[in-house]
Amino acid sequence: MIPVQRAAAPQNTQTLLGRRTDAVRSAGATTRAAREEWRKAATPKRHIRDLLRGMAHGAERCMYCLDNLGTDIDHFQPIAVAPLRAFDWPNHLLACSSCNSNHKRDEYPCDEAGNCLLVDPSTEDPADHLLLLPASGEYEALTPKGVQTIRVFGLNRKDLVIGRQTAFVVCRSALHDWHALLLSGDTVSAAEIARALRLTPFADVLRSLERSPLAPSAEVAVFGAKTAAALTEWRRTHRVIPGSTHR
Ligand SMILES: [Zn+2]
């Protein structure tokens, strides 16, 4: 999981969504009323989906697993928990059906004070709660929120772990190629590889490499000299600060 920059909803979209919220409220603000209103809300859904697609990483990947195509509008705070947030734009994220329907569903764990224990990638940096170990392909929790996020979204499910391990190998190889092309002066081909890297599924793997908080010597020991050198140049070229949580 990596940060997502939420787009501002245009005024006409906000108006559409506001009307639907009013309708849910008028119908008693129940889960059933919200689900019924959501079911028949084809136009608002189209607006929401278009906005979310523009925010998604790569080729419209799921904002949770970054692997599958983001096909579903997920209610971060489920309709079952907050019917009046069914049409609340900040509550919408793009998810694949596996993350949305098979894993998260209506789960919304909270701590004793009522604070949500799931990471919302549109409001916070997941790296504050989750550490991706790129070679192993697994996430480690840094906080209780990280623990619940891994559990609820199934972030360490087998297909994702294998996918990240594979992405790590491909990513390193592409970084080597990119660096070699850059050194040879072929900036056009290097830019093509850089673009492909950004569009590849599992954008969290590239981000974990480029934001790695390891010291340069440790990076050489962990990833090898060739990868460490390519990463140093990649960060310089793309103005990425290692260890930072900024976009
Ligand atoms: Zn997913």
Boltz pocket constraint, residues with backbone or C-beta under 6 A from the ligand:
constraints:
  - pocket:
      binder: B
      contacts: [[A, 62], [A, 63], [A, 64], [A, 65], [A, 66], [A, 67], [A, 68], [A, 95], [A, 96], [A, 97], [A, 98], [A, 99], [A, 100]]
      max_distance: 6.0
